[in-house]
Structures are given as C-alpha cells and as structure tokens.
Amino acid sequence: MKVDAFARGERVDVKKLKGSPLLRIRVGDDRVIIDEQTMLVIVVEVGPRGGIYKE
C-alpha cells in the first residue's frame, strides 16, 4: 500500500495541501489525506479525487 511505502520513506506521489499542514497521497483515482506532524502517519480521510477536498 502506498501509505505504508510513504511511512517507510519510499517515493510516492505526495503533495502538501495548500493552506493546510496535511498531505495527500495519490492512489489511482483516489486520494488519501494524511497528517505526518508527529512520528506517526495518520490517515485523515480517503475518497475519490473529485470530492475528497470538499469540506
């Protein structure tokens, strides 16, 4: 899984979200929103590309 790969320090398609401390990992058509401010990678939300960024 790409989240595991990211946690191990491997290269994945990751971007910082504008105006937020959160990051997103691209997994096909889905996006995984993560918080890595501590030594843990916390999955905040998972969903399709078109709706994941809406509040």
DRENDOFI-733657 format. One record per atom (N, C-alpha, C): y, x, z negated; residue number from 1; residue in one letter. Coordinates in Angstrom, 1 decimal. Example, Ala and Ser with C-alpha at 12.3 -4.5 7.8 and 13.67 -1.06 7.14 Angstrom:
// residues 2
R, -5.7, 13.2, -7.8, 1, a
R, -4.5, 12.3, -7.8, 1, a
R, -3.3, 13.2, -7.8, 1, a
R, -2.2, 12.8, -7.1, 2, s
R, -1.1, 13.7, -7.1, 2, s
R, 0.0, 12.9, -7.9, 2, s
***
This chain:
// residues 55
R, -1.2, 0.8, 0.0, 1, m
R, 0.0, 0.0, 0.0, 1, m
R, 1.2, 0.9, 0.0, 1, m
R, 2.3, 0.4, 0.7, 2, k
R, 3.5, 1.3, 0.8, 2, k
R, 4.2, 1.5, -0.5, 2, k
R, 4.2, 0.5, -1.4, 3, v
R, 4.8, 0.7, -2.7, 3, v
R, 4.1, 1.8, -3.5, 3, v
R, 2.8, 1.9, -3.4, 4, d
R, 2.1, 3.0, -4.1, 4, d
R, 2.4, 4.3, -3.4, 4, d
R, 2.6, 4.3, -2.1, 5, a
R, 2.9, 5.6, -1.4, 5, a
R, 4.3, 6.0, -1.8, 5, a
R, 5.3, 5.1, -1.9, 6, f
R, 6.6, 5.4, -2.4, 6, f
R, 6.6, 6.0, -3.8, 6, f
R, 5.8, 5.4, -4.7, 7, a
R, 5.7, 5.8, -6.1, 7, a
R, 5.1, 7.2, -6.2, 7, a
R, 4.3, 7.6, -5.2, 8, r
R, 3.7, 8.9, -5.2, 8, r
R, 4.6, 9.9, -4.5, 8, r
R, 5.7, 9.5, -4.0, 9, g
R, 6.7, 10.4, -3.3, 9, g
R, 6.5, 10.6, -1.9, 9, g
R, 5.6, 9.8, -1.3, 10, e
R, 5.4, 9.9, 0.2, 10, e
R, 6.5, 9.2, 0.9, 10, e
R, 6.7, 9.5, 2.2, 11, r
R, 7.7, 8.9, 3.0, 11, r
R, 7.3, 7.5, 3.4, 11, r
R, 8.2, 6.6, 3.2, 12, v
R, 8.1, 5.2, 3.7, 12, v
R, 9.4, 4.7, 4.2, 12, v
R, 9.5, 3.6, 4.9, 13, d
R, 10.8, 3.1, 5.4, 13, d
R, 11.5, 2.4, 4.2, 13, d
R, 12.4, 3.1, 3.5, 14, v
R, 13.1, 2.6, 2.4, 14, v
R, 14.6, 2.7, 2.6, 14, v
R, 15.3, 1.7, 2.1, 15, k
R, 16.8, 1.8, 2.2, 15, k
R, 17.4, 1.2, 0.9, 15, k
R, 18.5, 1.8, 0.6, 16, k
R, 19.3, 1.2, -0.5, 16, k
R, 20.0, 0.0, -0.1, 16, k
R, 20.0, -1.1, -0.9, 17, l
R, 20.7, -2.3, -0.6, 17, l
R, 22.2, -2.1, -0.9, 17, l
R, 23.1, -2.6, 0.0, 18, k
R, 24.5, -2.4, -0.2, 18, k
R, 24.9, -3.2, -1.4, 18, k
R, 25.8, -2.6, -2.2, 19, g
R, 26.3, -3.2, -3.4, 19, g
R, 25.3, -3.5, -4.5, 19, g
R, 24.2, -2.8, -4.5, 20, s
R, 23.2, -3.1, -5.5, 20, s
R, 22.4, -1.8, -5.8, 20, s
R, 21.9, -1.6, -7.0, 21, p
R, 21.1, -0.4, -7.3, 21, p
R, 19.7, -0.5, -6.8, 21, p
R, 19.3, -1.7, -6.1, 22, l
R, 18.0, -1.9, -5.7, 22, l
R, 17.7, -1.3, -4.3, 22, l
R, 16.4, -1.1, -4.0, 23, l
R, 16.0, -0.5, -2.7, 23, l
R, 15.1, -1.6, -2.1, 23, l
R, 14.9, -1.4, -0.8, 24, r
R, 14.0, -2.3, -0.1, 24, r
R, 13.0, -1.4, 0.7, 24, r
R, 11.7, -1.8, 0.7, 25, i
R, 10.7, -1.1, 1.5, 25, i
R, 10.3, -2.1, 2.5, 25, i
R, 10.2, -1.6, 3.8, 26, r
R, 9.8, -2.4, 4.9, 26, r
R, 8.3, -2.4, 5.0, 26, r
R, 7.6, -3.5, 5.0, 27, v
R, 6.2, -3.6, 5.2, 27, v
R, 5.9, -4.7, 6.3, 27, v
R, 5.9, -4.2, 7.5, 28, g
R, 5.8, -5.1, 8.7, 28, g
R, 7.0, -6.0, 8.7, 28, g
R, 6.8, -7.3, 8.8, 29, d
R, 7.9, -8.3, 8.8, 29, d
R, 8.3, -8.7, 7.4, 29, d
R, 7.7, -8.2, 6.4, 30, d
R, 8.1, -8.5, 5.0, 30, d
R, 8.9, -7.3, 4.4, 30, d
R, 9.6, -7.7, 3.4, 31, r
R, 10.4, -6.7, 2.6, 31, r
R, 10.0, -6.8, 1.2, 31, r
R, 10.0, -5.6, 0.5, 32, v
R, 9.7, -5.5, -0.9, 32, v
R, 10.9, -4.9, -1.5, 32, v
R, 11.5, -5.7, -2.5, 33, i
R, 12.7, -5.2, -3.2, 33, i
R, 12.2, -4.6, -4.4, 33, i
R, 12.7, -3.3, -4.7, 34, i
R, 12.2, -2.6, -5.8, 34, i
R, 13.4, -2.0, -6.6, 34, i
R, 13.2, -1.8, -7.9, 35, d
R, 14.1, -1.1, -8.8, 35, d
R, 13.4, 0.1, -9.3, 35, d
R, 14.1, 1.3, -9.1, 36, e
R, 13.4, 2.6, -9.5, 36, e
R, 14.3, 3.3, -10.4, 36, e
R, 15.2, 2.6, -11.2, 37, q
R, 16.1, 3.3, -12.1, 37, q
R, 15.4, 4.0, -13.3, 37, q
R, 14.2, 3.6, -13.6, 38, t
R, 13.5, 4.3, -14.7, 38, t
R, 12.4, 5.1, -14.0, 38, t
R, 11.5, 5.6, -14.8, 39, m
R, 10.4, 6.3, -14.3, 39, m
R, 9.3, 5.4, -13.7, 39, m
R, 9.5, 4.1, -13.7, 40, l
R, 8.6, 3.1, -13.2, 40, l
R, 9.2, 2.5, -11.9, 40, l
R, 8.4, 2.1, -11.0, 41, v
R, 8.8, 1.4, -9.8, 41, v
R, 8.5, -0.1, -10.1, 41, v
R, 9.5, -0.9, -10.2, 42, i
R, 9.3, -2.3, -10.5, 42, i
R, 9.6, -3.1, -9.3, 42, i
R, 8.6, -3.9, -8.8, 43, v
R, 8.8, -4.8, -7.7, 43, v
R, 9.5, -6.1, -8.2, 43, v
R, 10.7, -6.3, -7.6, 44, v
R, 11.6, -7.4, -8.0, 44, v
R, 11.3, -8.6, -7.2, 44, v
R, 11.1, -8.5, -5.9, 45, e
R, 10.8, -9.6, -5.0, 45, e
R, 10.1, -9.2, -3.8, 45, e
R, 9.3, -10.1, -3.2, 46, v
R, 8.6, -9.8, -1.9, 46, v
R, 8.7, -11.1, -1.1, 46, v
R, 9.1, -10.9, 0.2, 47, g
R, 9.2, -12.0, 1.1, 47, g
R, 9.5, -11.6, 2.5, 47, g
R, 9.6, -12.7, 3.4, 48, p
R, 9.9, -12.4, 4.8, 48, p
R, 11.3, -11.8, 5.0, 48, p
R, 11.4, -11.1, 6.0, 49, r
R, 12.7, -10.4, 6.4, 49, r
R, 13.9, -11.4, 6.4, 49, r
R, 13.7, -12.5, 7.0, 50, g
R, 14.9, -13.4, 7.1, 50, g
R, 15.4, -14.1, 5.9, 50, g
R, 14.6, -14.2, 4.8, 51, g
R, 15.0, -14.9, 3.6, 51, g
R, 15.0, -14.1, 2.4, 51, g
R, 14.6, -12.9, 2.4, 52, i
R, 14.4, -12.1, 1.2, 52, i
R, 15.8, -11.7, 0.6, 52, i
R, 16.8, -11.5, 1.4, 53, y
R, 18.1, -11.1, 0.9, 53, y
R, 19.0, -12.2, 0.5, 53, y
R, 18.7, -13.4, 0.7, 54, k
R, 19.5, -14.6, 0.3, 54, k
R, 19.4, -14.8, -1.2, 54, k
R, 20.5, -15.1, -1.8, 55, e
R, 20.4, -15.4, -3.3, 55, e
R, 20.3, -16.8, -3.6, 55, e
***
